[in-house]
């Protein structure tokens, strides 16, 4: 694609940029083919099934950066 190797970022659920796994449900709402054509589903804990599946937002912009939206619920509970 002609994109430099160190350009862009990958944001995945469960990490600081998208800390809440329950937001995986939004992916299924926005992209119904995830379930119907790819055969994926969510566990009661919002983990992707089949195991080892990954959902991510890929940004190839040269100014893309990692960021945190705040404490995750796990971090809040650990206080």
PyMOL commands that set and color helices and strands:
alter all, ss='L'
color gray80, all
select helices_A, chain A and resi 21-30+33-36+73-78
alter helices_A, ss='H'
color red, helices_A
select strands_A, chain A and resi 9-12+41-42+48-49+56-59
alter strands_A, ss='S'
color yellow, strands_A
deselect
rebuild
show_as cartoon
